[in-house]
Amino acid sequence: MKTIALVFLSLFLTKSCQTKKGTTENAPVAEVVQTEKTKSEMKENTIQIGTKVEYEALSRGFFSKIVFENNQLTIATDRNNAEKGTVVMLTKEDASVISNLVKAVNLDELPNLKAPSEARTYDGATHANLTITSNGKVYTGAGFDGGNPPAAIAKLVSKLVSYSEKK
């Protein structure tokens, strides 16, 4: 009885695999047409695909995490549930501004940026950090006082934080 069931099951699975293979081979293939305009738009928007910007500020009684990815921001204020937060859909203009600010950052120098102040060491300010993931590589900053980032990333941090203040 086991042998009959095994043979029947083998024939059934073989037949279903052949059917799926045949339907995908005969399926129409979509053709992608790129104009000069779409090529330039793709070059302008390359920062948005595969790039993730994370700003995090925390102290003993405060937590804020802002993530920019796929033309949207996720703002979390609960340290125990940092993956869930308020999602803010950005307009094309806002996403473009943030993308341009990210492009202006020298990613290789991000870990070497020196913080202008050290108030976070004695609880005088929140401890903040900026992490940028681009093309599969993670660039993490050295840390700085919340509200007083290094000059090279100040505009980007200020823009990201401005959305959490609107919330």
N, C-alpha and C positions, 0 to 999 in steps of 0.2 A: 504494500500500500504506500509506503514511504517512497519507493522507487517511482511509482506512477505519479505521485504528487510532485516529486522532484523534476521529472521529465516534463510534466505539464507546465510547471512554473518556469522552467528554463525556456520552453518554447514561447510562452506568453511574454516573458521579459525580453527575449530576443526580438520578437515581432514588434513590441512597443518601441524598442530602441531604434529599429529600422524605420518606423513610421516617423518618429521625431526627426531623424536624420534627413529623411527625404523632404519633409516640410520646410526645414531651414535652408536646404539647398535651393529650393525653388522660390524662396521668398524674394520679393523685390528689394533691391539695394538702394538706399537713399543716397542721393548725390548732393554733396555740399559744394555750393558755389560761393566763392569769396570775392568780394569786390575790393578795390583799393581802400574804400572807406572801412569795411569790416576788418581788414588787416591792420589798419592804423588804430582802430578801436581796440582790437585784441592786444596790440602792443601797449596801449595806454592802460588797459585793465589787467595786465599780467600780474600786478601786485595783489589783485583781489583773489586770484585763483591760487589756492594752495598756501596762502599767507595767513597767519594767525597772529594777532597782537594781543597780549595779555598784560594788563596792569593790575597789580594787587597792592593794596595798602592795608596794614593791620597793626593793631596794638592789643593790649590786654582786653580792652572793652570795645574795640572797633574793628570792623572787617568790611572791605569793599573789594570786589573783583569785577573788572570790566574786560570783556573779551570781544574783540572785533574780528569777525570772520564772515565771509560770504555776504558782504554788504549789510550786515546787521550787527548790533551790539547786544550782548547779554550782560546784564548788570545784576550781580548777586551781593546781598548784604548779610546773608546768614552763613557763618563759617561752617556750620554743621551740614549745610546743604548747598555748597558752593557751586555745584553743577547746574542747579536750577536757579533761575532768576527771571527778572523782567527782560523780555526781548524787545528791542527797539529796532524797527525796520528803518533803515536810512534812505534818504532820497539819493538820487544819483549824484547830486552836487555834494552832499555831506560825505558820501562814500569816497568820492573823488578827492575831496580835501584831505581826508584821513589817509588815503592811499598815497597822495603826494607827500604828506608829512612822513610816512613810513619810508618812501623812496629816498627822502633826504637824509635818513639816518645811515651812517656807515656801520653796517651790521658787524663787521669784524672788530670794530673799536668799541662796541657796546659793552662788553665785559670789562673794559679798561677805563670806562668813564669814572672820573672822581666826583664824589658827591660834594657840593659846595658847603654843606654843613653836616654836623654830626649829632644833632639833637636826639635822634632816635636811640642813641646809645645809653641815654639816661632817661628815657621815656618822655622826652620833651617834644616828640613828634612821632607820628606813625612811621613804621618801617615800610617803605614802598619799593617795588621792583617792577621792571619792564622786561617781558620776554617776547621775542619775535621769532616765529617759526616760518622759515622761507625755504622753499624747494627741499623740504625734508630735513633741513638742518635747524637746530634750535640755538638761538643766540640769547643768553641770559645776562642781564645787567648785574652790576656789582651791588646794587641796593643804594637807596638814598632816602632822605627825609621826605615824607609825604608833604606836598605843597612847595617843595624846594628841590626840583630835579636838576640834574646837570643841564647846562645850556644846550647841548647837542640834541636833547630829547624833550626839552621844556615845552615846545609848541605842541608836540604830539601828545604828551601827557596832559597838558592843559585842555586840549580838545576832547580827549577821552573822558576826563573828569567832568567836563562841562555837561555831558549828557546825563551823568548820574545826579547832578545838581538839579536838572530840569525835572527829573522823575519825581 
